[in-house]
Amino acid sequence: FNETQIKDIVERYKNGEAIMNIRKDYNVSHSTINRVLKENNVAIRGNRKHFYNENIFKKIDTAEKAYWIGFITADGYVNEDKNFMRIKLQEKDKDHLYKFMKFIGGDESMIKYEFHNITGNKQWYIEVNGKTFIKSLVDLGIRQGKSSNEKWCDKIPEKYIKDYIRGIID
């Protein structure tokens, strides 16, 4: 790798991107990216089942981030104790989960379904685990057990308020 590529690999990994995604872009093995990171004194994250950008909501600096924060405010469930967030939707809305999964840099295996215990209807969900990710949501005011007590996120920059509201409505 040249200097620019090494810098890109290190920066992307430090920003929460998975080795799996980085290696695909460079058409190399997982161990090759792992070696580059170790040679550059980057601490390797532990083994996880799903990889995604866990730092994506540390700073709300795009319309898309504001939109998804609005969506999570309305339809997400955060469990601070177990460090996970879940969004569960009806089958007709499952494409929204794929959009969210792509936005956070995850993979399709993060999306699952279950059957509602009363109606028997299929419900699709995505569950995102991780302390860093959940802390970012909590810092934005998205809290556990909010059901019908959702709070307005006052940390959305004014220029993205309309995107935040669109996320709540969708």
N, C-alpha and C positions, 0 to 999 in steps of 0.2 A: 504494500500500500504506500502511496505517496503521503506527504505531510498533510495535505488537504483532506484526503480520505480518512486518515487516522483521526484528525480533529473532528470530522463529521461523525465518525463512529462513536467516539468518546462523548461528544456533545449529545447526540441522539440518545445514547444509553443513559446518560446522566439526567436527561429530561424525561425519563420514564419509559422510553420505547423498548420493546422486547428485542432480545438478541435474534429471535426467530425472524422478525420483520427486517432487521438490519441486514442479516445474512442473505436474505432473499434479494435485496437490492444490489448486493455485491457478488451474488452468485458464488458464495463460499459456504463452508460448513459452520455449524454452531461453534465448534471448538476453535476455529480460526478467529472468529470475532471475540470469543472468550480470551484467547491468547493476547490479542491486541489490547483488550481492556486491562488485563493483568500487567502487561508490559508498560502500560501507562498509569499504573497505580490506581486503577479504578476498582472500588469494592464491588464485587459481584453480588447481586441480590440472591436471596435464597431460592430454592426450587419452588416453583408455583405451577399450578395447573393451568392458569390462564394468564396471559401477558397483555398488558394494555398500558397506556400512558397514565400512570397513577397521579401525575402532577398536573393534569389537564385543567383542573379548576383552582389551582393555587392563585391564579390571577385571571380575572374576567376582562380580557382585552380584545375580544372579538364578538361580533353579533351572534355567531354560532354558539359560543360558550354561554352567552346570556340566554339564548333560546333554550338550551338544554338545562340550564339551571331553573328556568321557569317550568319546564316540563317535569323535572324531578320534584320541584316544589309541589306541583299539582298531583303527580301520579307516582312518585317514588316513595319507597319506604326505607328509612335509614335505621339500622340497628347499631348504635354506638358501642354497645357491650361486646358484640361479636364482630364488629368491623365489617359490615356488609351493607350494601344498598341493593334493593330490588325494585324493578319496574315490572309490573304485571299488567298485561293488556288482553283484550278479547282477540280472537283469531283474526277478525277482519282488520285489526290494527297492528298486526305483528310486524309489518314492514318497517314501522317506526323503530322497533327494537333493532332491526338490522342497520338502520341509519345511525342509531346511537352507538351500536357496537363498532361500526366503521369509524365514527367520530372519535372514539376513545382509543382507537388502534387495536381493538380486540380481535378475536377470531369467532367464527360462526358457532363453535362448540359452546360458547358462553350462553347461547340462546336455547332455552328448553321449553317444554310445555308440561302441563299437568291438567287433570280434569277437575272441574269445580265439584266440591263435595256435595252440593245440593242440586245444581242444575245439570251436572254431567257434561257441561260445555267445556271445550278445550280452551285453556288459558295459556298464553305464551308469556315467558318472563326472561329477564336477564338479571343475573346476580353478579355484582361486582364486589370483590373482597379486597380489603387492604386498609391498613391504618392510615397511610398517607392520604389516600383517596377520601376516606370517610372524614378525616380531620379537615380537609378542604371544604367539604360540604357543611360540616358543623360550624366551621369558621364563617361560612356564608349565612348561617342561621337556619339551615335545614336540619331539623332535629328529629330524634326518635319519637315515635308514638304521636305524631302531630294530627292524625286523622280529624279533619274538620277544624283544626286549630292552626292551619298554615299561617306562617308569618311572611310578610313582605320582606324581600331581601333588599336591604338598603345599601348593599355594597356593589350594586350594579352601576357602572358609569352611566350618566344621564343619556349619552348618545346611543346606548344599547337598551334603554328601558322598553322601547316598542318591541324589541326582539324577545325580551324577558316576558312581557305580557303575552306575546304570540305563543310562547312555549307553555304558559299557564293555560291558555285557551285550547290549544291543540290537545 
